[in-house]
Amino acid sequence: MADSREGSSSGGSLVLLAGAAGAVLGAAGLAVWLLRRAERHRLGLRQLRMLRVSRLVDGQVDVPVGSEQLHDRVQQLNRAIDEVRRQLEQLQPQG
């Protein structure tokens, strides 16, 4: 009888130890997953900020949304291109 009590006692502690180890590994895995997800989210926000900053630097604060705004923006860019073309033609030597 004493042997069976020792066997069930050591078997119970082994199950408890395995359960505790599984819980620790599960918690560690969850922590790593959450950290990676948070890092991915942070990098996504950083990319959005960089995009907004580059638009501010380029002077594209008001990004066209509708077709009318897009048409107006295209016309504005075409006028700027024509102006630069005229300036370049004036700089070329007359030959």
N, C-alpha and C positions, 0 to 999 in steps of 0.2 A: 503494500500500500504506500509506503514512503516513496518508492521509486516513481509511482504514477503521479504523486503530488509534485515531485520535483520536475518531472517531464512536462506536466501541464503548466507549471509555473514558468519554466524556462521558455516553453512554446508561446505562452501569453506575452512574456516580455519581448520575445523576438517579433511577434506580430505588432506589438506596440511600437517597437523601435522602427520597424519597416513602415508603419503608418506615419510616424513622426518624420522619417526621412522623406517619404513621399510628399508630405505636406510642405516641408521645407523646399524641396525641389520644385513643387508646383508654384509656391509663392515666388521663388526666384525667377521661374520662367515667366510668370505673370508680370513681375516687375520689369524684366528685360523687354517684354512685348510693349508694356505701357511707355517705357522710356523711348523705344524706337518710334512708336506712334507719335509721341510728343515731339520728338526731333524732326520727324517728317512734316508735322504740322507747322513747326517753327520755320523750317526751311521754305515751305510753301508761302507762308506769310512774308518771309524775307524777299522771296522772288517777286511777290506782288508789290512790295514797297519799292524794290529796285525798278520795276516797270513804271510805277507812278512817277518816281523821281526822274527817270529818263524821259518820260513824256513832258514833265515840267521843264526840263532843260531844253528839250526840243521846241518848246512853246506850244505844245499840244495839250493845253490845260483843258480845253473844251473839246472833247472827242465827239465827232458827229455821230448822232444816233439814227435820225430819220433820213429818208432819201433826199428830202429838201436840204437838210443840213449837209449831207454828203455832197450834193451837187454844188452848193455854195463853196464848200471847202475845196473841191476840185477846181472850180473857177478861180478861186483865190490862188491856188498853187500854179495854175496855168499862167495867170498874170505875172506871178513872181518869176516863173521860168522865162517868159517873154522879155521881162525887164533885164534879167541876167544875160540873155542872148543878145539884146541890143547893146548892152555894155561891153560884151566880148567883141562884138562886131566893130565897135568904135575903137577898141584897143588894137585891133589888127592893122598892120601897116597897109596903106593903100598902094597897091602895086599894079 
